[in-house]
Amino acid sequence: MLMDNGLYLLKIAIASALISVLIKWVGPTIALSESAALIMVLLPTVIVGGLLLRRLSQG
């Protein structure tokens, strides 16, 4: 069970890193306002955090 949670956390960390790189790469190209950029960063974080909390509370 612990190894399964560790693998899940690793997948989340990789996905978060990819999202961050994508935002840094695409962000200047489309020149988002600060509030839109903040939403693009926080929304995936909230979604992933919610999924993680739900999975950890079930396990």
CHARMM-style PDB file with segment names, atoms N, HN, CA, C and O in Angstrom:
ATOM      1  N   MET     1       0.827  -1.198   0.000  1.00  0.00      PROA
ATOM      2  CA  MET     1       0.000   0.000   0.000  1.00  0.00      PROA
ATOM      3  C   MET     1       0.868   1.258   0.000  1.00  0.00      PROA
ATOM      4  O   MET     1       0.587   2.215  -0.722  1.00  0.00      PROA
ATOM      5  N   LEU     2       1.924   1.250   0.814  1.00  0.00      PROA
ATOM      6  HN  LEU     2       2.153   0.473   1.401  1.00  0.00      PROA
ATOM      7  CA  LEU     2       2.805   2.417   0.891  1.00  0.00      PROA
ATOM      8  C   LEU     2       3.518   2.653  -0.430  1.00  0.00      PROA
ATOM      9  O   LEU     2       3.678   3.798  -0.853  1.00  0.00      PROA
ATOM     10  N   MET     3       3.946   1.584  -1.084  1.00  0.00      PROA
ATOM     11  HN  MET     3       3.815   0.654  -0.740  1.00  0.00      PROA
ATOM     12  CA  MET     3       4.629   1.722  -2.362  1.00  0.00      PROA
ATOM     13  C   MET     3       3.677   2.272  -3.419  1.00  0.00      PROA
ATOM     14  O   MET     3       4.085   3.058  -4.274  1.00  0.00      PROA
ATOM     15  N   ASP     4       2.408   1.861  -3.363  1.00  0.00      PROA
ATOM     16  HN  ASP     4       2.077   1.222  -2.668  1.00  0.00      PROA
ATOM     17  CA  ASP     4       1.411   2.351  -4.301  1.00  0.00      PROA
ATOM     18  C   ASP     4       1.220   3.858  -4.128  1.00  0.00      PROA
ATOM     19  O   ASP     4       1.125   4.588  -5.115  1.00  0.00      PROA
ATOM     20  N   ASN     5       1.163   4.325  -2.876  1.00  0.00      PROA
ATOM     21  HN  ASN     5       1.240   3.732  -2.075  1.00  0.00      PROA
ATOM     22  CA  ASN     5       1.029   5.759  -2.621  1.00  0.00      PROA
ATOM     23  C   ASN     5       2.266   6.513  -3.088  1.00  0.00      PROA
ATOM     24  O   ASN     5       2.155   7.621  -3.614  1.00  0.00      PROA
ATOM     25  N   GLY     6       3.445   5.923  -2.900  1.00  0.00      PROA
ATOM     26  HN  GLY     6       3.535   5.024  -2.473  1.00  0.00      PROA
ATOM     27  CA  GLY     6       4.679   6.562  -3.352  1.00  0.00      PROA
ATOM     28  C   GLY     6       4.709   6.709  -4.860  1.00  0.00      PROA
ATOM     29  O   GLY     6       5.129   7.743  -5.378  1.00  0.00      PROA
ATOM     30  N   LEU     7       4.265   5.678  -5.569  1.00  0.00      PROA
ATOM     31  HN  LEU     7       3.924   4.837  -5.149  1.00  0.00      PROA
ATOM     32  CA  LEU     7       4.214   5.738  -7.026  1.00  0.00      PROA
ATOM     33  C   LEU     7       3.206   6.788  -7.478  1.00  0.00      PROA
ATOM     34  O   LEU     7       3.450   7.515  -8.441  1.00  0.00      PROA
ATOM     35  N   TYR     8       2.083   6.865  -6.786  1.00  0.00      PROA
ATOM     36  HN  TYR     8       1.885   6.274  -6.004  1.00  0.00      PROA
ATOM     37  CA  TYR     8       1.060   7.859  -7.113  1.00  0.00      PROA
ATOM     38  C   TYR     8       1.606   9.274  -6.910  1.00  0.00      PROA
ATOM     39  O   TYR     8       1.379  10.155  -7.740  1.00  0.00      PROA
ATOM     40  N   LEU     9       2.325   9.490  -5.807  1.00  0.00      PROA
ATOM     41  HN  LEU     9       2.510   8.774  -5.133  1.00  0.00      PROA
ATOM     42  CA  LEU     9       2.924  10.800  -5.549  1.00  0.00      PROA
ATOM     43  C   LEU     9       3.963  11.143  -6.604  1.00  0.00      PROA
ATOM     44  O   LEU     9       4.061  12.297  -7.023  1.00  0.00      PROA
ATOM     45  N   LEU    10       4.739  10.157  -7.039  1.00  0.00      PROA
ATOM     46  HN  LEU    10       4.660   9.220  -6.699  1.00  0.00      PROA
ATOM     47  CA  LEU    10       5.730  10.391  -8.085  1.00  0.00      PROA
ATOM     48  C   LEU    10       5.051  10.809  -9.384  1.00  0.00      PROA
ATOM     49  O   LEU    10       5.523  11.722 -10.062  1.00  0.00      PROA
ATOM     50  N   LYS    11       3.955  10.155  -9.736  1.00  0.00      PROA
ATOM     51  HN  LYS    11       3.572   9.414  -9.185  1.00  0.00      PROA
ATOM     52  CA  LYS    11       3.214  10.520 -10.944  1.00  0.00      PROA
ATOM     53  C   LYS    11       2.676  11.945 -10.843  1.00  0.00      PROA
ATOM     54  O   LYS    11       2.718  12.696 -11.818  1.00  0.00      PROA
ATOM     55  N   ILE    12       2.175  12.316  -9.678  1.00  0.00      PROA
ATOM     56  HN  ILE    12       2.140  11.706  -8.886  1.00  0.00      PROA
ATOM     57  CA  ILE    12       1.656  13.671  -9.485  1.00  0.00      PROA
ATOM     58  C   ILE    12       2.785  14.694  -9.599  1.00  0.00      PROA
ATOM     59  O   ILE    12       2.603  15.750 -10.205  1.00  0.00      PROA
ATOM     60  N   ALA    13       3.944  14.390  -9.024  1.00  0.00      PROA
ATOM     61  HN  ALA    13       4.092  13.532  -8.532  1.00  0.00      PROA
ATOM     62  CA  ALA    13       5.079  15.307  -9.101  1.00  0.00      PROA
ATOM     63  C   ALA    13       5.525  15.496 -10.546  1.00  0.00      PROA
ATOM     64  O   ALA    13       5.824  16.616 -10.959  1.00  0.00      PROA
ATOM     65  N   ILE    14       5.572  14.419 -11.313  1.00  0.00      PROA
ATOM     66  HN  ILE    14       5.329  13.509 -10.978  1.00  0.00      PROA
ATOM     67  CA  ILE    14       5.963  14.516 -12.723  1.00  0.00      PROA
ATOM     68  C   ILE    14       4.937  15.323 -13.504  1.00  0.00      PROA
ATOM     69  O   ILE    14       5.306  16.169 -14.318  1.00  0.00      PROA
ATOM     70  N   ALA    15       3.652  15.072 -13.266  1.00  0.00      PROA
ATOM     71  HN  ALA    15       3.353  14.384 -12.604  1.00  0.00      PROA
ATOM     72  CA  ALA    15       2.600  15.816 -13.963  1.00  0.00      PROA
ATOM     73  C   ALA    15       2.660  17.298 -13.612  1.00  0.00      PROA
ATOM     74  O   ALA    15       2.480  18.144 -14.488  1.00  0.00      PROA
ATOM     75  N   SER    16       2.910  17.623 -12.354  1.00  0.00      PROA
ATOM     76  HN  SER    16       3.056  16.936 -11.643  1.00  0.00      PROA
ATOM     77  CA  SER    16       3.007  19.023 -11.940  1.00  0.00      PROA
ATOM     78  C   SER    16       4.198  19.707 -12.600  1.00  0.00      PROA
ATOM     79  O   SER    16       4.101  20.857 -13.029  1.00  0.00      PROA
ATOM     80  N   ALA    17       5.322  18.996 -12.679  1.00  0.00      PROA
ATOM     81  HN  ALA    17       5.401  18.063 -12.331  1.00  0.00      PROA
ATOM     82  CA  ALA    17       6.503  19.563 -13.329  1.00  0.00      PROA
ATOM     83  C   ALA    17       6.239  19.811 -14.810  1.00  0.00      PROA
ATOM     84  O   ALA    17       6.638  20.843 -15.349  1.00  0.00      PROA
ATOM     85  N   LEU    18       5.571  18.870 -15.468  1.00  0.00      PROA
ATOM     86  HN  LEU    18       5.248  18.031 -15.031  1.00  0.00      PROA
ATOM     87  CA  LEU    18       5.251  19.054 -16.882  1.00  0.00      PROA
ATOM     88  C   LEU    18       4.303  20.229 -17.094  1.00  0.00      PROA
ATOM     89  O   LEU    18       4.461  20.992 -18.047  1.00  0.00      PROA
ATOM     90  N   ILE    19       3.324  20.374 -16.213  1.00  0.00      PROA
ATOM     91  HN  ILE    19       3.196  19.755 -15.438  1.00  0.00      PROA
ATOM     92  CA  ILE    19       2.400  21.508 -16.313  1.00  0.00      PROA
ATOM     93  C   ILE    19       3.159  22.819 -16.134  1.00  0.00      PROA
ATOM     94  O   ILE    19       2.911  23.778 -16.865  1.00  0.00      PROA
ATOM     95  N   SER    20       4.079  22.873 -15.173  1.00  0.00      PROA
ATOM     96  HN  SER    20       4.281  22.093 -14.580  1.00  0.00      PROA
ATOM     97  CA  SER    20       4.861  24.090 -14.935  1.00  0.00      PROA
ATOM     98  C   SER    20       5.709  24.446 -16.148  1.00  0.00      PROA
ATOM     99  O   SER    20       5.764  25.607 -16.553  1.00  0.00      PROA
ATOM    100  N   VAL    21       6.371  23.444 -16.729  1.00  0.00      PROA
ATOM    101  HN  VAL    21       6.326  22.501 -16.400  1.00  0.00      PROA
ATOM    102  CA  VAL    21       7.199  23.693 -17.914  1.00  0.00      PROA
ATOM    103  C   VAL    21       6.338  24.175 -19.067  1.00  0.00      PROA
ATOM    104  O   VAL    21       6.716  25.105 -19.781  1.00  0.00      PROA
ATOM    105  N   LEU    22       5.187  23.552 -19.253  1.00  0.00      PROA
ATOM    106  HN  LEU    22       4.880  22.797 -18.674  1.00  0.00      PROA
ATOM    107  CA  LEU    22       4.291  23.949 -20.336  1.00  0.00      PROA
ATOM    108  C   LEU    22       3.818  25.384 -20.158  1.00  0.00      PROA
ATOM    109  O   LEU    22       3.774  26.146 -21.124  1.00  0.00      PROA
ATOM    110  N   ILE    23       3.465  25.758 -18.940  1.00  0.00      PROA
ATOM    111  HN  ILE    23       3.500  25.139 -18.155  1.00  0.00      PROA
ATOM    112  CA  ILE    23       3.003  27.123 -18.678  1.00  0.00      PROA
ATOM    113  C   ILE    23       4.133  28.121 -18.929  1.00  0.00      PROA
ATOM    114  O   ILE    23       3.901  29.180 -19.512  1.00  0.00      PROA
ATOM    115  N   LYS    24       5.355  27.795 -18.494  1.00  0.00      PROA
ATOM    116  HN  LYS    24       5.543  26.935 -18.021  1.00  0.00      PROA
ATOM    117  CA  LYS    24       6.485  28.706 -18.712  1.00  0.00      PROA
ATOM    118  C   LYS    24       6.826  28.819 -20.190  1.00  0.00      PROA
ATOM    119  O   LYS    24       7.274  29.873 -20.640  1.00  0.00      PROA
ATOM    120  N   TRP    25       6.621  27.748 -20.951  1.00  0.00      PROA
ATOM    121  HN  TRP    25       6.257  26.891 -20.585  1.00  0.00      PROA
ATOM    122  CA  TRP    25       6.948  27.756 -22.369  1.00  0.00      PROA
ATOM    123  C   TRP    25       5.869  28.455 -23.187  1.00  0.00      PROA
ATOM    124  O   TRP    25       6.179  29.249 -24.075  1.00  0.00      PROA
ATOM    125  N   VAL    26       4.601  28.164 -22.893  1.00  0.00      PROA
ATOM    126  HN  VAL    26       4.348  27.519 -22.172  1.00  0.00      PROA
ATOM    127  CA  VAL    26       3.486  28.707 -23.669  1.00  0.00      PROA
ATOM    128  C   VAL    26       3.083  30.089 -23.172  1.00  0.00      PROA
ATOM    129  O   VAL    26       2.630  30.923 -23.956  1.00  0.00      PROA
ATOM    130  N   GLY    27       3.243  30.337 -21.881  1.00  0.00      PROA
ATOM    131  HN  GLY    27       3.611  29.660 -21.244  1.00  0.00      PROA
ATOM    132  CA  GLY    27       2.801  31.591 -21.280  1.00  0.00      PROA
ATOM    133  C   GLY    27       3.263  32.846 -21.997  1.00  0.00      PROA
ATOM    134  O   GLY    27       2.429  33.670 -22.373  1.00  0.00      PROA
ATOM    135  N   PRO    28       4.578  33.024 -22.203  1.00  0.00      PROA
ATOM    136  CA  PRO    28       5.037  34.242 -22.889  1.00  0.00      PROA
ATOM    137  C   PRO    28       4.560  34.322 -24.333  1.00  0.00      PROA
ATOM    138  O   PRO    28       4.422  35.419 -24.874  1.00  0.00      PROA
ATOM    139  N   THR    29       4.309  33.190 -24.962  1.00  0.00      PROA
ATOM    140  HN  THR    29       4.421  32.298 -24.523  1.00  0.00      PROA
ATOM    141  CA  THR    29       3.867  33.180 -26.354  1.00  0.00      PROA
ATOM    142  C   THR    29       2.478  33.789 -26.494  1.00  0.00      PROA
ATOM    143  O   THR    29       2.217  34.548 -27.428  1.00  0.00      PROA
ATOM    144  N   ILE    30       1.591  33.455 -25.562  1.00  0.00      PROA
ATOM    145  HN  ILE    30       1.803  32.839 -24.804  1.00  0.00      PROA
ATOM    146  CA  ILE    30       0.224  33.972 -25.673  1.00  0.00      PROA
ATOM    147  C   ILE    30      -0.003  35.214 -24.818  1.00  0.00      PROA
ATOM    148  O   ILE    30      -1.083  35.804 -24.848  1.00  0.00      PROA
ATOM    149  N   ALA    31       1.024  35.614 -24.048  1.00  0.00      PROA
ATOM    150  HN  ALA    31       1.901  35.135 -24.023  1.00  0.00      PROA
ATOM    151  CA  ALA    31       1.008  36.854 -23.264  1.00  0.00      PROA
ATOM    152  C   ALA    31      -0.252  36.986 -22.403  1.00  0.00      PROA
ATOM    153  O   ALA    31      -1.066  37.887 -22.603  1.00  0.00      PROA
ATOM    154  N   LEU    32      -0.390  36.086 -21.460  1.00  0.00      PROA
ATOM    155  HN  LEU    32       0.272  35.354 -21.297  1.00  0.00      PROA
ATOM    156  CA  LEU    32      -1.545  36.118 -20.569  1.00  0.00      PROA
ATOM    157  C   LEU    32      -1.437  37.252 -19.555  1.00  0.00      PROA
ATOM    158  O   LEU    32      -0.344  37.702 -19.211  1.00  0.00      PROA
ATOM    159  N   SER    33      -2.581  37.692 -19.095  1.00  0.00      PROA
ATOM    160  HN  SER    33      -3.469  37.326 -19.375  1.00  0.00      PROA
ATOM    161  CA  SER    33      -2.574  38.635 -17.991  1.00  0.00      PROA
ATOM    162  C   SER    33      -2.152  37.888 -16.734  1.00  0.00      PROA
ATOM    163  O   SER    33      -2.162  36.657 -16.703  1.00  0.00      PROA
ATOM    164  N   GLU    34      -1.784  38.632 -15.701  1.00  0.00      PROA
ATOM    165  HN  GLU    34      -1.776  39.632 -15.726  1.00  0.00      PROA
ATOM    166  CA  GLU    34      -1.307  37.987 -14.474  1.00  0.00      PROA
ATOM    167  C   GLU    34      -2.385  37.123 -13.834  1.00  0.00      PROA
ATOM    168  O   GLU    34      -2.091  36.035 -13.338  1.00  0.00      PROA
ATOM    169  N   SER    35      -3.622  37.590 -13.839  1.00  0.00      PROA
ATOM    170  HN  SER    35      -3.861  38.473 -14.242  1.00  0.00      PROA
ATOM    171  CA  SER    35      -4.681  36.810 -13.198  1.00  0.00      PROA
ATOM    172  C   SER    35      -4.955  35.517 -13.961  1.00  0.00      PROA
ATOM    173  O   SER    35      -5.192  34.477 -13.345  1.00  0.00      PROA
ATOM    174  N   ALA    36      -4.926  35.567 -15.279  1.00  0.00      PROA
ATOM    175  HN  ALA    36      -4.733  36.412 -15.779  1.00  0.00      PROA
ATOM    176  CA  ALA    36      -5.143  34.353 -16.069  1.00  0.00      PROA
ATOM    177  C   ALA    36      -4.000  33.367 -15.863  1.00  0.00      PROA
ATOM    178  O   ALA    36      -4.225  32.160 -15.775  1.00  0.00      PROA
ATOM    179  N   ALA    37      -2.777  33.877 -15.786  1.00  0.00      PROA
ATOM    180  HN  ALA    37      -2.594  34.858 -15.857  1.00  0.00      PROA
ATOM    181  CA  ALA    37      -1.627  33.003 -15.546  1.00  0.00      PROA
ATOM    182  C   ALA    37      -1.717  32.366 -14.163  1.00  0.00      PROA
ATOM    183  O   ALA    37      -1.385  31.193 -13.992  1.00  0.00      PROA
ATOM    184  N   LEU    38      -2.162  33.133 -13.187  1.00  0.00      PROA
ATOM    185  HN  LEU    38      -2.432  34.086 -13.326  1.00  0.00      PROA
ATOM    186  CA  LEU    38      -2.308  32.601 -11.833  1.00  0.00      PROA
ATOM    187  C   LEU    38      -3.356  31.493 -11.798  1.00  0.00      PROA
ATOM    188  O   LEU    38      -3.161  30.470 -11.142  1.00  0.00      PROA
ATOM    189  N   ILE    39      -4.456  31.695 -12.498  1.00  0.00      PROA
ATOM    190  HN  ILE    39      -4.614  32.526 -13.032  1.00  0.00      PROA
ATOM    191  CA  ILE    39      -5.500  30.670 -12.564  1.00  0.00      PROA
ATOM    192  C   ILE    39      -4.970  29.415 -13.248  1.00  0.00      PROA
ATOM    193  O   ILE    39      -5.270  28.302 -12.816  1.00  0.00      PROA
ATOM    194  N   MET    40      -4.179  29.583 -14.318  1.00  0.00      PROA
ATOM    195  HN  MET    40      -3.936  30.488 -14.670  1.00  0.00      PROA
ATOM    196  CA  MET    40      -3.626  28.426 -15.020  1.00  0.00      PROA
ATOM    197  C   MET    40      -2.670  27.632 -14.136  1.00  0.00      PROA
ATOM    198  O   MET    40      -2.526  26.422 -14.311  1.00  0.00      PROA
ATOM    199  N   VAL    41      -2.021  28.297 -13.197  1.00  0.00      PROA
ATOM    200  HN  VAL    41      -2.138  29.280 -13.056  1.00  0.00      PROA
ATOM    201  CA  VAL    41      -1.110  27.599 -12.289  1.00  0.00      PROA
ATOM    202  C   VAL    41      -1.879  26.968 -11.132  1.00  0.00      PROA
ATOM    203  O   VAL    41      -1.622  25.821 -10.767  1.00  0.00      PROA
ATOM    204  N   LEU    42      -2.812  27.708 -10.560  1.00  0.00      PROA
ATOM    205  HN  LEU    42      -3.020  28.640 -10.856  1.00  0.00      PROA
ATOM    206  CA  LEU    42      -3.502  27.227  -9.365  1.00  0.00      PROA
ATOM    207  C   LEU    42      -4.560  26.164  -9.648  1.00  0.00      PROA
ATOM    208  O   LEU    42      -4.746  25.254  -8.840  1.00  0.00      PROA
ATOM    209  N   LEU    43      -5.243  26.263 -10.762  1.00  0.00      PROA
ATOM    210  HN  LEU    43      -5.092  27.002 -11.418  1.00  0.00      PROA
ATOM    211  CA  LEU    43      -6.320  25.313 -11.051  1.00  0.00      PROA
ATOM    212  C   LEU    43      -5.827  23.864 -11.124  1.00  0.00      PROA
ATOM    213  O   LEU    43      -6.405  23.000 -10.466  1.00  0.00      PROA
ATOM    214  N   PRO    44      -4.778  23.569 -11.903  1.00  0.00      PROA
ATOM    215  CA  PRO    44      -4.290  22.178 -11.893  1.00  0.00      PROA
ATOM    216  C   PRO    44      -3.793  21.747 -10.520  1.00  0.00      PROA
ATOM    217  O   PRO    44      -3.938  20.582 -10.148  1.00  0.00      PROA
ATOM    218  N   THR    45      -3.210  22.671  -9.765  1.00  0.00      PROA
ATOM    219  HN  THR    45      -3.092  23.617 -10.068  1.00  0.00      PROA
ATOM    220  CA  THR    45      -2.720  22.342  -8.430  1.00  0.00      PROA
ATOM    221  C   THR    45      -3.878  21.958  -7.518  1.00  0.00      PROA
ATOM    222  O   THR    45      -3.775  20.993  -6.761  1.00  0.00      PROA
ATOM    223  N   VAL    46      -4.969  22.699  -7.581  1.00  0.00      PROA
ATOM    224  HN  VAL    46      -5.052  23.484  -8.196  1.00  0.00      PROA
ATOM    225  CA  VAL    46      -6.143  22.399  -6.761  1.00  0.00      PROA
ATOM    226  C   VAL    46      -6.758  21.064  -7.172  1.00  0.00      PROA
ATOM    227  O   VAL    46      -7.142  20.266  -6.318  1.00  0.00      PROA
ATOM    228  N   ILE    47      -6.850  20.824  -8.473  1.00  0.00      PROA
ATOM    229  HN  ILE    47      -6.538  21.473  -9.167  1.00  0.00      PROA
ATOM    230  CA  ILE    47      -7.437  19.569  -8.957  1.00  0.00      PROA
ATOM    231  C   ILE    47      -6.592  18.381  -8.519  1.00  0.00      PROA
ATOM    232  O   ILE    47      -7.115  17.399  -7.993  1.00  0.00      PROA
ATOM    233  N   VAL    48      -5.283  18.475  -8.739  1.00  0.00      PROA
ATOM    234  HN  VAL    48      -4.858  19.273  -9.167  1.00  0.00      PROA
ATOM    235  CA  VAL    48      -4.383  17.376  -8.369  1.00  0.00      PROA
ATOM    236  C   VAL    48      -4.378  17.184  -6.855  1.00  0.00      PROA
ATOM    237  O   VAL    48      -4.380  16.051  -6.374  1.00  0.00      PROA
ATOM    238  N   GLY    49      -4.371  18.278  -6.104  1.00  0.00      PROA
ATOM    239  HN  GLY    49      -4.369  19.199  -6.494  1.00  0.00      PROA
ATOM    240  CA  GLY    49      -4.403  18.176  -4.646  1.00  0.00      PROA
ATOM    241  C   GLY    49      -5.679  17.522  -4.149  1.00  0.00      PROA
ATOM    242  O   GLY    49      -5.643  16.710  -3.225  1.00  0.00      PROA
ATOM    243  N   GLY    50      -6.803  17.867  -4.755  1.00  0.00      PROA
ATOM    244  HN  GLY    50      -6.833  18.527  -5.506  1.00  0.00      PROA
ATOM    245  CA  GLY    50      -8.074  17.254  -4.380  1.00  0.00      PROA
ATOM    246  C   GLY    50      -8.093  15.764  -4.675  1.00  0.00      PROA
ATOM    247  O   GLY    50      -8.570  14.967  -3.866  1.00  0.00      PROA
ATOM    248  N   LEU    51      -7.570  15.392  -5.841  1.00  0.00      PROA
ATOM    249  HN  LEU    51      -7.183  16.040  -6.497  1.00  0.00      PROA
ATOM    250  CA  LEU    51      -7.502  13.967  -6.181  1.00  0.00      PROA
ATOM    251  C   LEU    51      -6.592  13.216  -5.223  1.00  0.00      PROA
ATOM    252  O   LEU    51      -6.896  12.097  -4.812  1.00  0.00      PROA
ATOM    253  N   LEU    52      -5.475  13.839  -4.870  1.00  0.00      PROA
ATOM    254  HN  LEU    52      -5.227  14.749  -5.204  1.00  0.00      PROA
ATOM    255  CA  LEU    52      -4.536  13.197  -3.943  1.00  0.00      PROA
ATOM    256  C   LEU    52      -5.170  13.011  -2.571  1.00  0.00      PROA
ATOM    257  O   LEU    52      -5.056  11.941  -1.974  1.00  0.00      PROA
ATOM    258  N   LEU    53      -5.835  14.044  -2.069  1.00  0.00      PROA
ATOM    259  HN  LEU    53      -5.928  14.914  -2.554  1.00  0.00      PROA
ATOM    260  CA  LEU    53      -6.479  13.932  -0.762  1.00  0.00      PROA
ATOM    261  C   LEU    53      -7.574  12.868  -0.764  1.00  0.00      PROA
ATOM    262  O   LEU    53      -7.715  12.114   0.199  1.00  0.00      PROA
ATOM    263  N   ARG    54      -8.342  12.810  -1.842  1.00  0.00      PROA
ATOM    264  HN  ARG    54      -8.227  13.422  -2.624  1.00  0.00      PROA
ATOM    265  CA  ARG    54      -9.396  11.799  -1.931  1.00  0.00      PROA
ATOM    266  C   ARG    54      -8.786  10.396  -1.936  1.00  0.00      PROA
ATOM    267  O   ARG    54      -9.283   9.495  -1.260  1.00  0.00      PROA
ATOM    268  N   ARG    55      -7.718  10.218  -2.694  1.00  0.00      PROA
ATOM    269  HN  ARG    55      -7.315  10.950  -3.243  1.00  0.00      PROA
ATOM    270  CA  ARG    55      -7.083   8.888  -2.777  1.00  0.00      PROA
ATOM    271  C   ARG    55      -6.461   8.492  -1.440  1.00  0.00      PROA
ATOM    272  O   ARG    55      -6.575   7.341  -1.019  1.00  0.00      PROA
ATOM    273  N   LEU    56      -5.806   9.437  -0.775  1.00  0.00      PROA
ATOM    274  HN  LEU    56      -5.714  10.372  -1.117  1.00  0.00      PROA
ATOM    275  CA  LEU    56      -5.180   9.120   0.507  1.00  0.00      PROA
ATOM    276  C   LEU    56      -6.222   8.847   1.587  1.00  0.00      PROA
ATOM    277  O   LEU    56      -5.999   8.008   2.461  1.00  0.00      PROA
ATOM    278  N   SER    57      -7.360   9.545   1.538  1.00  0.00      PROA
ATOM    279  HN  SER    57      -7.541  10.226   0.828  1.00  0.00      PROA
ATOM    280  CA  SER    57      -8.391   9.313   2.547  1.00  0.00      PROA
ATOM    281  C   SER    57      -9.089   7.969   2.332  1.00  0.00      PROA
ATOM    282  O   SER    57      -9.560   7.358   3.291  1.00  0.00      PROA
ATOM    283  N   GLN    58      -9.159   7.507   1.091  1.00  0.00      PROA
ATOM    284  HN  GLN    58      -8.777   8.003   0.311  1.00  0.00      PROA
ATOM    285  CA  GLN    58      -9.765   6.200   0.813  1.00  0.00      PROA
ATOM    286  C   GLN    58      -8.814   5.067   1.172  1.00  0.00      PROA
ATOM    287  O   GLN    58      -9.258   3.991   1.572  1.00  0.00      PROA
ATOM    288  N   GLY    59      -7.511   5.297   1.035  1.00  0.00      PROA
ATOM    289  HN  GLY    59      -7.150   6.172   0.711  1.00  0.00      PROA
ATOM    290  CA  GLY    59      -6.520   4.238   1.276  1.00  0.00      PROA
ATOM    291  C   GLY    59      -6.156   4.196   2.681  1.00  0.00      PROA
ATOM    292  OT1 GLY    59      -5.335   3.372   3.081  1.00  0.00      PROA
TER     293      GLY     59
END
